[in-house]
Amino acid sequence: MQYRNLNLEAFDYHRAEDGVERFRVRVTGSPAGEQKHAHAEEGTVPPDLRKRLRRLERRTLDLPGMIALGEDLAALLFPPRARELLTLSRAGLDDDEGLRIRLKVHTY
């Protein structure tokens, strides 16, 4: 199988004074196109995300909790325009192709 890449970039993480965590995400390259830096979308981290991740690490998160966590993480990494590029990229693959998602996270 051959793979095509969808490149995601997460950047501009910040925590506001009220504790709300936000960052921006954009698709920097995909079979269906890319987003300019100015068109990056902002995601807000759910307030209980870290707590649920700790429960997952301790293996105390039940199946519905794991599904909800996965959905929240997907929504953070694939806001509307990025999700559209993901969907279009998958739709454009040949039968012998797969889509590799590569995540670049700025940590500063």
Phi, psi and omega per residue, in radians:
M1 nan 2.473 3.082
Q2 -1.793 2.585 -3.107
Y3 -2.090 2.469 2.995
R4 -1.903 2.707 -3.031
N5 -1.825 2.447 2.877
L6 -2.054 2.024 -3.077
N7 -1.773 2.142 3.095
L8 -1.900 2.485 3.076
E9 -2.173 2.190 3.067
A10 -1.934 2.257 -3.034
F11 -2.718 3.076 3.128
D12 1.016 0.679 3.076
Y13 -1.137 2.385 3.023
H14 -2.699 2.639 3.080
R15 -1.992 2.128 -3.138
A16 -1.292 2.933 3.133
E17 -1.033 -0.507 3.134
D18 -1.449 0.063 3.086
G19 1.589 -0.099 -3.137
V20 -1.245 2.254 -3.133
E21 -1.761 2.342 3.140
R22 -2.401 2.725 2.980
F23 -2.700 2.970 3.125
R24 -1.984 2.650 -3.131
V25 -2.458 2.563 3.068
R26 -2.651 2.736 3.024
V27 -1.558 2.087 -3.118
T28 -1.628 -0.170 3.082
G29 -3.105 2.415 3.095
S30 -2.850 2.895 3.064
P31 -1.037 -0.402 -3.096
A32 -1.759 -0.014 3.124
G33 2.236 -2.917 -3.097
E34 -2.565 2.976 3.088
Q35 -1.963 2.406 3.037
K36 -1.220 2.722 3.135
H37 -0.931 -0.723 -3.111
A38 -1.171 -0.320 -3.121
H39 -1.771 0.240 3.080
A40 -1.071 2.590 -3.095
E41 -1.843 2.492 -3.121
E42 -1.592 2.401 3.059
G43 -2.045 2.515 3.083
T44 -1.929 2.175 -3.108
V45 -1.275 2.214 3.089
P46 -0.984 2.437 -3.044
P47 -1.049 -0.468 -3.101
D48 -1.755 0.210 -3.059
L49 -1.066 -0.828 -3.119
R50 -1.070 -0.684 3.107
K51 -1.080 -0.779 3.130
R52 -1.187 -0.617 3.081
L53 -1.132 -0.682 3.081
R54 -1.116 -0.695 3.090
R55 -1.108 -0.668 3.092
L56 -1.114 -0.775 3.118
E57 -1.050 -0.667 -3.130
R58 -1.453 -0.026 -3.135
R59 1.085 0.648 3.097
T60 -1.966 0.146 3.125
L61 -1.588 2.182 -3.127
D62 -1.337 3.009 -3.066
L63 -1.019 -0.842 3.091
P64 -1.042 -0.624 3.095
G65 -1.152 -0.681 3.100
M66 -1.148 -0.707 3.124
I67 -1.131 -0.790 3.123
A68 -1.096 -0.701 3.105
L69 -1.091 -0.794 3.114
G70 -1.061 -0.718 3.119
E71 -1.139 -0.711 3.115
D72 -1.142 -0.736 3.117
L73 -1.135 -0.722 3.110
A74 -1.106 -0.708 3.124
A75 -1.137 -0.623 3.107
L76 -1.180 -0.782 -3.072
L77 -1.434 -0.406 -3.131
F78 -2.224 1.258 3.023
P79 -1.135 3.074 -2.923
P80 -0.810 -0.922 -3.081
R81 -1.228 -0.705 3.107
A82 -1.107 -0.689 3.111
R83 -1.136 -0.651 3.094
E84 -1.096 -0.746 3.103
L85 -1.143 -0.625 3.064
L86 -1.093 -0.853 -3.123
T87 -1.076 -0.795 3.132
L88 -1.138 -0.668 3.122
S89 -1.116 -0.779 3.129
R90 -1.124 -0.693 -3.118
A91 -1.156 -0.487 -3.098
G92 -1.531 0.043 -3.118
L93 -1.365 2.537 2.992
D94 -1.352 2.921 -3.107
D95 -1.055 -0.501 -3.102
D96 -1.708 0.291 -3.131
E97 -2.045 2.625 3.022
G98 -2.172 2.931 3.128
L99 -2.002 2.139 3.113
R100 -1.741 2.182 3.099
I101 -1.696 2.123 3.131
R102 -1.990 2.207 -3.066
L103 -1.918 2.158 3.060
K104 -1.916 2.075 -3.112
V105 -1.944 2.165 3.069
H106 -1.418 2.156 3.134
T107 -2.095 1.613 3.106
Y108 -2.507 nan nan
